[in-house]
Amino acid sequence: MKIGLVGYQGSGKSTVFELLTGIEPDIAKAHSGQVGVAVVPDERFDQLVELYKPKKESPSKIELFDTPGLDRDQQSNNAQRLGVIRESSALVLVVGSFAGSDAIADVDAFQDDLVLADLQVVNNRVERLKKDVTKPRPDRDDLQAELDALLPIVERLEASENLQDAEFSELQEKAVKSFALLTRKEQLIVLNTANSDVDEETVKTLEGKGYTVMSAAFGLELEVAALPEDEREIFAEEMGLSGSSREALLQAIFKVTDQITFFTSGEKEVHAWLVKRGATAIEAADAIHSDLARGFIRAEIMASGDLLRLGSEREVKAAGLNHTEGKDYIVQDGDEIEIRFNV
């Protein structure tokens, strides 16, 4: 799963990137962006590792792309900067919530930047189609149909309308698929505060606009993480920090992207996999390897909770708590899955 970290210059976006990935921002990549991986904490995974003591441990991971900071004053460059995250599953917008800043205005301005970026992409295609449909081409009817499908989308974008909740026809879905429209991606708004105090009024206002919002002092937590282990708890208490905002942020990303975890466990490897809620057994197989999906026969399922509670696969099976499913089975969070296949 790929997540785009976005925000205006000075928002603390790179601080969040470092906290999640442990990678210090590279100044040389300020204009191109930087990629890192965040390991997702999961108590079930840790317990499965303890149970199997495998040769290899593979926790679930989220790929994060720290994009170049946007410019508040020169929006013309922002569309290009945003274009690098079109393949992201979701956007995490980091907004500075410091003295003198206006978090709500930044969120509103960012939405305008998304609209402008999408409008630029769709308009380029529309202008090309308008020329092509005037030529005697064998596919002219198909091109005209595509143009007719895109024009209402352009109208919505020109009216500064976000497309996240827009209902598209099948033809429109097909027409915009390659664009990976930014205004259709799920968003998490992250308020980066100077201290542990939360601006409840700002959070309430943004949530009233339909956003998912979390607030934390990420810079302070990064400072705590850099301290010797025996000093962290004392400093965190003095600063009013409670709990891990890193873990809370990862869980918030899970929630906004509607991800669940399933496991494949054994003495060779314990592996945690991420799939979108509602994924089928064959989609889970494909997440592991395309060969498993291509040669899918059946999926043998047990709940990781039952496995951990009873202590072995044998005990789970003896209790009749395992089940065999076909390719259309809907994967449940925490499933332990073994794919039977033949290629």
C-alpha positions in Angstrom: 0.0 0.0 0.0 1.4 3.4 -1.0 0.5 6.6 0.9 1.3 10.1 -0.3 2.4 12.5 2.4 1.5 16.0 1.2 1.4 19.5 2.6 2.6 23.0 2.2 6.2 24.0 2.9 6.8 24.3 6.6 3.9 22.1 7.7 6.2 19.5 9.3 5.4 16.9 6.7 9.0 15.6 6.6 8.9 15.4 10.4 6.0 13.0 10.1 7.8 11.0 7.4 10.9 10.6 9.7 8.7 9.6 12.7 6.9 6.9 10.7 9.9 5.5 8.7 12.9 6.3 10.9 14.5 7.9 7.8 15.9 11.4 8.0 14.7 13.7 5.2 17.3 14.1 2.5 17.7 17.7 1.5 18.9 16.6 -1.9 15.5 15.1 -2.5 13.5 18.1 -1.4 12.3 18.8 -5.0 11.8 15.2 -6.1 10.4 13.5 -3.0 11.6 10.7 -0.8 10.3 7.1 -0.3 10.4 5.2 2.9 8.6 2.2 4.6 6.8 2.2 7.9 6.4 -1.1 9.7 2.8 -1.5 11.1 2.7 -2.6 14.7 0.4 -5.6 15.3 0.3 -7.5 18.5 -1.2 -10.5 16.7 1.9 -10.7 14.5 4.2 -10.5 17.4 2.4 -13.3 19.1 2.4 -15.5 16.0 6.2 -15.0 15.8 6.5 -16.1 19.4 4.4 -19.1 18.6 6.2 -20.3 15.5 9.6 -18.9 16.1 10.1 -18.6 12.3 13.3 -18.2 10.3 11.9 -15.1 8.7 9.6 -12.4 10.0 7.6 -10.2 7.6 5.4 -7.6 9.3 2.9 -5.6 7.2 4.4 -2.4 5.8 3.1 0.9 4.4 5.1 2.6 1.7 5.2 6.4 2.2 6.2 9.0 -0.4 7.2 12.3 1.2 6.3 14.7 -1.7 7.9 18.0 -2.4 6.3 20.7 -0.3 3.6 22.8 -2.0 3.9 26.5 -2.5 1.1 28.7 -1.0 2.0 31.6 -3.1 2.7 30.1 -6.5 0.0 27.5 -7.1 0.9 27.0 -10.8 3.8 24.7 -9.8 1.7 22.6 -7.4 -0.1 20.5 -10.0 3.3 19.1 -11.2 4.4 18.4 -7.6 1.2 16.6 -6.9 1.4 14.5 -10.0 4.0 12.2 -8.5 1.5 10.7 -6.1 -1.2 9.7 -8.5 -0.5 6.0 -7.9 -0.9 6.4 -4.1 -3.8 4.6 -2.4 -4.6 7.6 -0.2 -3.3 11.0 0.8 -2.1 12.1 4.2 -2.3 15.9 4.3 0.0 17.3 7.0 -1.1 20.8 8.2 0.9 23.0 10.5 -1.2 24.0 13.5 1.2 26.5 15.1 0.9 30.0 16.4 0.0 32.3 13.5 -1.0 29.5 11.1 -4.5 28.9 9.7 -5.0 25.2 9.4 -8.5 25.4 7.9 -7.4 27.8 5.2 -4.5 25.5 4.4 -6.9 22.5 4.0 -9.2 24.5 1.8 -6.3 25.7 -0.4 -5.0 22.2 -0.7 -8.4 21.0 -2.0 -8.2 23.7 -4.6 -4.7 22.5 -5.6 -6.0 19.0 -6.0 -8.9 20.2 -8.2 -6.5 22.2 -10.4 -4.1 19.3 -10.7 -7.0 17.0 -11.9 -8.5 19.6 -14.1 -5.1 20.0 -15.9 -4.9 16.2 -16.6 -8.5 15.8 -17.7 -8.5 18.9 -19.8 -5.4 17.8 -21.7 -7.2 14.6 -22.7 -10.4 16.5 -23.6 -8.6 19.0 -25.9 -6.9 16.0 -27.7 -10.3 14.3 -28.1 -11.9 17.4 -29.5 -9.3 17.4 -32.3 -9.4 13.7 -32.9 -13.2 13.4 -33.3 -13.1 15.9 -36.2 -10.9 13.5 -38.2 -12.2 10.5 -40.3 -11.0 7.8 -37.9 -12.4 4.3 -37.5 -12.6 4.8 -33.8 -14.2 8.2 -33.9 -17.5 7.0 -32.3 -15.5 5.6 -29.3 -13.6 8.8 -29.0 -16.8 10.8 -29.1 -18.3 8.6 -26.4 -15.1 9.2 -24.2 -15.3 12.9 -24.8 -19.0 13.0 -23.8 -18.1 11.1 -20.6 -15.3 13.5 -19.7 -17.0 16.8 -20.3 -19.3 16.6 -17.2 -16.3 15.8 -15.1 -14.5 18.9 -16.4 -17.5 21.0 -15.6 -17.5 19.7 -12.0 -13.8 20.4 -11.6 -14.1 23.9 -13.1 -16.8 24.5 -10.5 -14.2 23.5 -7.9 -16.1 20.4 -6.9 -14.3 17.5 -5.3 -14.9 14.2 -7.1 -14.6 11.9 -4.1 -18.3 11.3 -3.7 -19.2 11.7 -7.4 -21.1 8.8 -8.9 -19.5 7.9 -12.3 -21.1 5.8 -15.1 -19.2 2.7 -16.2 -17.9 4.7 -19.2 -16.7 7.5 -17.0 -15.0 5.1 -14.7 -13.2 3.6 -17.7 -12.3 7.1 -19.1 -10.7 8.4 -15.9 -9.0 5.1 -14.8 -5.6 6.0 -16.2 -5.7 9.5 -14.6 -5.7 8.2 -11.0 -7.6 11.4 -10.0 -6.3 13.0 -6.8 -9.7 14.3 -5.8 -11.1 10.8 -5.7 -8.5 9.5 -3.2 -9.3 9.1 0.5 -7.7 11.7 2.7 -6.5 11.9 6.3 -5.9 15.4 7.7 -3.0 15.4 10.2 -2.7 18.5 12.4 0.9 18.9 13.4 0.9 20.9 16.6 3.7 22.7 18.4 2.8 21.1 21.8 0.5 18.4 23.2 -2.5 20.7 23.2 -5.2 19.9 20.6 -7.1 22.7 18.9 -10.5 21.1 19.4 -12.3 23.8 17.5 -10.2 23.3 14.4 -10.7 19.5 14.6 -14.4 20.0 15.0 -14.7 22.3 12.0 -12.7 20.0 9.7 -14.7 17.0 10.8 -17.8 18.9 10.1 -16.6 19.3 6.5 -16.4 15.5 6.3 -12.7 15.0 6.9 -11.0 12.4 9.0 -8.7 14.3 11.3 -6.0 13.5 13.9 -3.8 15.9 15.9 -0.5 15.4 17.5 2.8 17.0 18.4 4.9 15.0 16.0 8.0 17.1 16.4 8.0 16.6 20.1 7.5 12.9 19.7 10.4 12.7 17.3 12.6 14.4 20.0 11.4 11.9 22.5 12.3 9.0 20.2 15.8 10.3 19.9 16.4 10.3 23.6 18.0 7.4 25.6 15.3 4.9 26.4 15.5 5.5 30.1 14.8 9.2 29.6 11.9 9.0 27.2 9.1 8.3 29.6 10.1 11.2 31.9 10.4 13.7 29.0 7.1 12.6 27.5 5.3 13.1 30.8 6.8 16.5 31.2 5.7 17.5 27.7 2.2 16.1 28.3 2.6 13.4 25.6 0.4 10.3 26.2 0.7 7.2 24.1 2.3 6.9 20.7 1.1 9.3 18.0 3.1 7.2 15.5 1.0 4.1 16.2 -2.2 6.2 16.3 -1.3 7.7 12.9 -0.7 4.3 11.3 -4.0 3.1 12.7 -5.7 6.2 11.3 -4.2 5.4 7.9 -5.6 1.9 8.2 -9.0 3.3 8.9 -9.2 5.8 6.1 -7.9 3.3 3.6 -10.2 0.5 5.0 -7.4 -2.0 5.2 -7.4 -5.3 7.1 -4.6 -7.8 7.9 -4.4 -11.5 7.2 -1.5 -13.9 8.0 0.4 -16.8 6.6 2.3 -18.5 9.3 4.7 -21.4 9.7 8.2 -22.3 10.9 9.7 -20.8 7.7 8.0 -17.5 7.9 5.3 -15.5 9.6 4.0 -12.9 7.1 1.3 -10.2 7.7 -0.5 -9.1 4.5 -2.7 -6.0 3.9 -5.8 -6.1 1.7 -8.8 -3.8 1.4 -11.8 -4.8 3.5 -14.1 -6.9 1.4 -11.3 -8.6 -0.5 -11.9 -12.2 -1.6 -9.8 -15.3 -1.0 -8.5 -15.1 -4.6 -7.5 -11.5 -4.1 -5.7 -12.5 -1.0 -4.0 -15.2 -3.0 -2.9 -12.6 -5.6 -1.5 -10.4 -2.8 0.8 -13.2 -1.9 1.8 -14.2 -5.4 0.0 -14.1 -8.8 0.7 -17.9 -9.3 -1.5 -18.6 -6.2 -4.4 -16.7 -7.7 -3.8 -18.3 -11.2 -3.8 -21.8 -9.9 -6.2 -21.3 -7.0 -8.0 -24.4 -5.7 -9.2 -23.5 -2.2 -8.3 -21.5 0.9 -7.9 -23.1 4.3 -8.9 -20.6 7.0 -8.6 -20.3 10.7 -8.8 -17.2 12.9 -5.5 -16.1 14.3 -7.3 -15.5 17.6 -8.2 -19.2 17.8 -4.7 -20.2 16.8 -3.1 -18.1 19.5 -5.7 -19.1 22.1 -5.3 -22.8 21.5 -1.6 -22.8 20.8 -1.4 -24.9 17.6 -3.1 -25.6 14.2 -3.7 -29.1 15.4 -5.8 -27.9 18.3 -7.7 -25.5 16.2 -8.6 -28.3 13.8 -9.5 -30.6 16.7 -11.9 -28.0 17.9 -13.5 -27.8 14.5 -12.7 -24.1 14.2 -11.0 -24.3 10.8 -12.9 -24.1 7.5 -12.2 -24.5 3.8 -13.4 -21.8 1.4 -13.6 -21.0 -2.3 -12.3 -18.1 -4.3 -15.3 -15.8 -3.4 -14.8 -16.1 0.4 -14.6 -12.6 2.0 -11.4 -12.4 4.0 -11.8 -11.4 7.7 -9.4 -9.2 9.7 -7.0 -11.6 11.4 -7.6 -14.6 9.2 -4.8 -17.2 9.1 -4.9 -18.4 5.4 -3.2 -21.2 3.6 -3.8 -21.2 -0.2 -4.0 -24.5 -2.0 -3.1 -24.1 -5.7 -1.8 -25.9 -8.7 0.0 -24.3 -11.7 
